Amino acid sequence: MAAWTSVGLVAVAVLVVGIAMPASAAVQPPAPAPSSDGTSIDQGIAYVLMLVALVLTYLIHPLDASSPYRLF
């Protein structure tokens, strides 16, 4: 009877370790905060520059159209 008890204890220990080990391996530390590699900053600057160019184009165009000089 003592042999069955020790076999039962070993079986329970194996089951506990088998369940606990994968669960403990699944716990990972939190990922570091995402850092900018500069591409989003560059894209933002490009959008601002394109907007400035568009505004300047529409501001200069009426002045050029009303100019007394005929270029073409």
Phi and psi in degrees as a GROMACS rama.xvg file:
@    title "Ramachandran Plot"
@    xaxis  label "Phi"
@    yaxis  label "Psi"
@TYPE xy
-67.1297  -30.8931  ALA-2
-66.7153  -40.5599  ALA-3
-67.8863  -33.6247  TRP-4
-67.0186  -42.579  THR-5
-68.0843  -35.3163  SER-6
-66.5981  -38.8521  VAL-7
-65.8761  -40.9372  GLY-8
-65.0435  -40.5555  LEU-9
-65.7618  -39.8237  VAL-10
-64.7787  -41.85  ALA-11
-65.5194  -41.1934  VAL-12
-63.237  -41.1306  ALA-13
-64.385  -41.5959  VAL-14
-64.6179  -41.7998  LEU-15
-64.5746  -45.023  VAL-16
-66.2193  -39.5384  VAL-17
-64.6253  -31.7062  GLY-18
-83.9646  -38.3669  ILE-19
-77.3383  -33.9668  ALA-20
-65.6023  -49.3623  MET-21
-64.8454  -33.3662  PRO-22
-66.8741  -37.7403  ALA-23
-74.0785  -27.7898  SER-24
-75.2515  -24.0801  ALA-25
-76.9585  -18.8657  ALA-26
-77.5213  118.743  VAL-27
-119.928  151.751  GLN-28
-67.2748  154.623  PRO-29
-63.7451  146.596  PRO-30
-69.5446  147.581  ALA-31
-65.8926  156.159  PRO-32
-62.2689  141.162  ALA-33
-65.3896  135.285  PRO-34
-108.209  147.947  SER-35
-79.7924  133.504  SER-36
-94.0844  5.42425  ASP-37
98.9906  -15.0918  GLY-38
-69.4341  -37.6551  THR-39
-69.8938  -34.2232  SER-40
-66.762  -44.5666  ILE-41
-61.5733  -40.0031  ASP-42
-66.9005  -39.1704  GLN-43
-63.1642  -42.3691  GLY-44
-64.5079  -39.988  ILE-45
-63.3497  -40.7764  ALA-46
-64.3685  -40.226  TYR-47
-65.1514  -43.5377  VAL-48
-64.6059  -38.442  LEU-49
-66.4703  -37.2995  MET-50
-65.861  -40.8217  LEU-51
-62.7904  -42.4066  VAL-52
-64.3139  -39.3332  ALA-53
-65.4786  -44.0118  LEU-54
-63.8857  -44.771  VAL-55
-62.633  -38.2171  LEU-56
-61.5853  -45.3059  THR-57
-74.5174  -22.3845  TYR-58
-78.855  -37.2908  LEU-59
-80.6263  -31.2834  ILE-60
-59.1752  -47.1626  HIS-61
-63.8014  -34.0337  PRO-62
-66.1091  -38.4577  LEU-63
-70.8989  -35.6643  ASP-64
-70.1417  -30.9455  ALA-65
-93.2223  7.8244  SER-66
-71.1487  142.194  SER-67
-71.3615  -14.5144  PRO-68
-86.0137  131.241  TYR-69
-100.436  114.451  ARG-70
-84.3378  -31.6824  LEU-71
